[in-house]
Amino acid sequence: MESNLTILTIDFEASCLPRHGLSYPIEVGIADDGKAQSWLIRPHDDWAGWHWSAEAEALHGISLAQIYRNGLPAETVLTELAVACDGRRIVADSMIDQYWLDTLADAAGQATPFLIDHVSLLLDEHRADEERISAAVAFADAHYVERHRAASDALWLSALLDHISGKAAVARPALVRLG
C-alpha cells in the first residue's frame, strides 16, 4: 500500500561502520525535490572512546577536527532534524541509518522522533523491476556524482525515487550544509 505522505530521504555519515567498533553519527542529511540540507554532529560525551575509522574519514572526507570545530550538539541536530522531518515519510537506502538516528536520539536524551523506512519498501510499492531500478540508479548517478556526504547521498536517493515514481526532475541540487 502506497503512503500519501511526502517522502523525504535521509542519509548519515558515521565515525565507522559498526562492524569495526562502536559507531556514532557525524553528519546527517535530508533531501526532497532537488533540495537538501545537512548538519555536522559534534561528538557527544556519551561517545567518548567510541571508534573513529581512518577508512571512513577517507570515504566521507570529514575529519574529527572538523566535526569538533563545526559540528552542532546532538540535541540541536536532533531537534532541527525532527522539525524538518515532521509529517514526512522518511526513507534511507541503508538499514543502519535507523541505528545512527537512535544513537543520536539516545545522546540527546530524547525518544527517536521517527522511524526510517528502507527504500526497498518503496520499490516494492511501485512494483519496480530490475530494469526500472537500473534506469533509476543510472539517472541518480548521472545527476549526483558527489557521494559519501550526507546531503549528496540523500539527494541521490531522492533522485532515484523520483525516477521510480515518474516525477524525476532535471534541476541541479541546492545544498545547504548546517554546522
C-alpha positions, -999 to +999 in steps of 0.1 A: +000+000+000+015+033-011+017+061+015+003+096+008+029+112+030+055+133+012+088+114+011+120+128+025+152+109+020+178+107+048+215+097+050+240+096+078+278+096+077+295+080+107+327+075+126+330+040+113+308+011+103+295-007+134+313-039+124+346-020+131+335-009+166+311+014+184+300+038+158+284+073+161+268+097+136+289+126+124+266+141+097+230+137+087+214+150+055+179+151+042+166+157+007+134+163-013+125+179-046+161+186-056+169+204-023+189+192+006+203+202+039+227+187+063+241+190+098+276+181+111+273+165+145+298+172+173+307+140+191+287+137+223+304+129+256+285+096+257+305+086+226+339+091+243+361+061+235+340+050+205+358+041+173+369+066+147+379+049+114+405+064+091+388+044+063+355+061+070+372+095+071+389+088+038+355+079+023+334+109+035+363+134+038+351+147+072+379+149+098+374+145+136+389+180+140+362+194+116+333+179+135+346+191+168+351+226+153+320+229+131+296+202+145+265+211+163+254+194+196+234+162+193+204+179+210+204+207+184+207+184+154+180+161+166+156+189+173+162+206+139+160+172+121+128+163+138+112+196+128+124+192+092+111+157+090+077+162+108+048+148+088+070+132+062+077+096+053+115+092+059+134+068+036+170+056+035+189+032+014+206+015+044+190-001+074+219+011+095+206+047+093+180+039+119+208+028+143+225+062+138+193+081+143+186+061+175+222+067+187+217+105+181+184+104+200+200+085+229+228+110+232+203+139+231+183+122+259+152+121+237+130+095+221+137+087+185+114+112+166+105+090+137+112+056+121+131+053+088+117+031+060+141+012+038+140+021+001+131-015-008+096-008+006+090+020-019+105-001-047+080-028-039+051-003-036+059+009-071+064-026-083+098-016-097+115-044-115+153-047-121+151-027-154+133+002-137+157+001-108+187+001-130+174+030-150+167+049-118+202+042-105+217+054-138+196+086-136+206+093-100+243+085-108+242+110-137+227+138-117+245+134-084+281+123-089+294+136-055+288+108-030+296+099+006+284+131+021+250+130+038+232+157+018+245+145-016+237+108-008+202+119+003+198+138-030+210+108-049+183+086-032+157+112-038+165+114-075+163+076-077+129+076-060+117+105-082+127+084-113+109+053-100+077+073-093+078+091-126+084+126-112+121+129-119+133+165-121+163+175-141+173+205-119+206+205-101+205+203-063+205+231-038+228+221-010+227+237+024+252+225+050+245+235+085+272+233+111 
